[in-house]
Amino acid sequence: MPVITIAGNNGISVEKKREMVKNVSKVVADAYDLPIEAITVLVQAYEKESIGVAGELLSDRE
């Protein structure tokens, strides 16, 4: 039973998350030749002040 973790900033709508989970689940199910019910997707959303890129916080890059 594959578990996929997607981590990113907190800037995606519930509708887009729903679409992403559906699409990722289908791709992974096809790759593993498993039913989609066997796939678990975890979406971790972080505030921009909790993500560092190139030595600085995303919140400081705006």
Residue pairs with C-beta under 8 A, 6 or more apart in sequence:
1 34
1 38
1 39
1 40
2 28
2 32
2 34
2 38
2 39
2 40
3 40
3 41
3 42
4 24
4 25
4 28
4 39
4 40
4 41
4 42
5 41
5 42
5 44
6 20
6 24
6 41
6 42
6 43
6 44
7 44
7 45
7 46
8 44
8 45
8 46
9 45
9 46
9 47
9 48
9 51
9 58
10 45
10 46
10 47
10 48
11 48
12 20
12 45
17 43
20 43
21 41
21 43
24 39
24 41
25 36
25 39
25 41
26 36
28 34
28 39
29 35
29 36
29 38
29 39
32 38
47 59
48 57
48 58
48 59
48 62
49 57
49 58
49 59
50 57
51 57
51 58
52 58
53 61
